[in-house]
Amino acid sequence: PEDRFKLMPRGKDHISNIIRVARQDVENINRTIDQLDPVQFRKFVELIRSAKQVYTIGLGISSLMARIGAYLFNQAGVKAYACRKDEHSFIERLINLNESDLVMALSFPPYSKETVDALKFCYQRNIPCISITDTPTAPIVRWSHAHIIVKSKNLFFTNSIAAISTILNALSTELALYHKDKTADNSKLILKMLEDEFYS
């Protein structure tokens, strides 16, 4: 998208640039919702619900969204961990998983080969695998038991996170509704701990 970015005219002021970005994000969210496959979404939720533990992976902007996904899932009563790329590769981090676990990969252009290879590794070992990506032809889809397509077009070089965030929020909300009592109890406990920390 570099050429498109260079050719894009600059707005007359900061507000006009904000409006253009916002309109693009709204379009991404609307297109994602319009094209959302309810069967895939339901399967996605059921796979997460049935997993003992969920591990999220991604590189670049997908790494940030993987961390947000794990955070939201934990808030919704699901044991979730975000795998970070540091001294270990993704495969080294996922090698001890079994069929009771689940891996959720996020992959957007340019697609990370390491993310795809890690999900392939898990898929071939019969570990449930799900993915969030931008097109049904993305490399990650082949190694996914369920996938959700999210539009991430951006005026800038990187992918927009607006629609991705919306889907992660929708997934965590759906999971929270299944775990109403647990989610409510967890929220009360966290709130009490925060109040003790900040007001004691």
N, C-alpha and C positions, 0 to 999 in steps of 0.2 A: 504493500500500500504506500510505499515511499513516494512514488510519482504522483499518486492521487493527493497526498498530503502537500506536496510542493505546489500543485496546481490549485489547491483550495484557497479561495480568496479570504483575506483576513476580515473579520467583522469590523464594523465602524467603531465599536466600543466594546468594553469588557462584557456588558450585559448581553449584547447580541451574540457573542461567542458562547456565553453560558446557555442561552436559549437554544443555539444550534446543537450543543452537546446534549442538552436535556432532551431535545426532540429526537435525537438519534437513540438515546437510551430508552425513551418511551417506545420508539419503534421496535427496538430489540425485544423489549418485554412483551409488547403486543404480538409480535410475530412468533415468539416462543410459546405464548399461551395458545395462539391460534393453531399452531402445528403440534402441540403437545399430544402425544399418544397416551390416552388414559390407561390402556393395557400395560404399556411399559412403565408408566408412573406407579400403578398399583403393584406391579411385580417388583419394582424398585423398592417400594416401602416394605413389602412382605419379606424380601431378602434381608433388609436391614433389621427388621423386627426379629427374624428367626436366628440372627447371628449372635454368637456369644460375645464377640468383640468385633468392632469395626475399625479398620485401618485405612486412612485416607492418604493418597499420594498425588504429587504433581510437582512440576518445576516451573520456575518463572512466576507469572501471575497466578498460575494454577496452584503453586505451593501455598500462596496466601489464601486462596479460596479453600484449599484442602484443610488448612488450619481452622478457618472459620467454620467449615462443615463439621469438623470434629468437635469444635466448641459448642455449636448449636445442637448437635446430636446428644452430647453429654447433658445439656440443659433439658433435653426432651426425654431423659431417662435411659439413654443408650450408651453403653461403654464404647467410647470411640477415642482413637489415638491418631494424631497427625504424624506421619513419618517425615522427618526432615533430612535433607541431603547434607551431611557433614562428613564425618570420618567413615561412615558406612554407605554402601550403595543401597538402593531400594531392595534388591534381591537379598542382600545380607540381612536386612531388617525383617524381611518377610519369610525367611527360610524356615522358621519354626512354627508357622501357621498350619492349621489343619482345616478339615471340612466344616468345623463348627464356627470358624471365623469368616470374615468377609473383607474384601478389599474394594474400596471405591477410588477410582482414578479420575482425575480431571485433566483433560488434554485439549489444548487449543493451539491454533497456528502460532508459530511454527511448532509442529508436533514433536515432543521430546521422545527420542528413541528409547531412552532409559525407562521412561514411564510405560511405554508400550511393551518393552521387553519384560518389565517387572510384572505387568498384568498377565502377559502371556505365560510367564513362569508359573504364576498362581493358578491360572485357568487350566493349564495342562496337569496340575496336581489336584484337580477337582475341588479347589477352593472357590467358593462363590465370588464372582467378580462383577462389578457394576461400573458404569462410566458416565461422565457428563462431558459432552463435547459439542462441536458446532455443526456437524453434518453426519448423516448416516454412513458416508463413505470414509469417515476418519479412521485411521489405522487402529485406534483403540477399540472400535466397535466389534471387530472380529473376535476379540478375546473377552467379550462381556456377555454375561447371562441376561443382563438388562441394561438399557442405556436411555439417557434423556438428552434430547437435542436442544441446545440453547444458543440463541443468536448473540454474537459478541462483536458485531461490527462497530468500529470506532473511527472517529475523525483523526485520531492520533495513531502512532505506529502500533501500539499494543492493543490487546483485546479489552473491550468494555466489560466491566464486572457487574453492571446493573442487573441484567437478566439472570446472570449466574447467581447473584445474591438472592434474587427473588425466588429462584428454584430451591436453593438451599433453605431459605426461610420457609417455603411451602412444605418441603420434606420434613423439616424439624417440627413444624406445626402439626402435620399429620401424625407424626410419631408421638408427639406430646398428647394428642387426643386419645391415642391408644393407651398411654401410660398416665392418665389423668392424676390418679392418686399419688403415684410416685413422683411425678413432675411437681405437683403442688407441695408435697412434703420436702422435696429437695430445695424448692424455691424458698420455703419458709426457713429451712436450716441455713441456706446461704445468706439470706437477708439478716438473720439473727447474728451470724458470724461477722458480717460486714458492719452491722450496728455496734457490736462489741468492739471491733477493731477501730472504728472511726470515732466513737463517742464515749469510750471508756476512759 
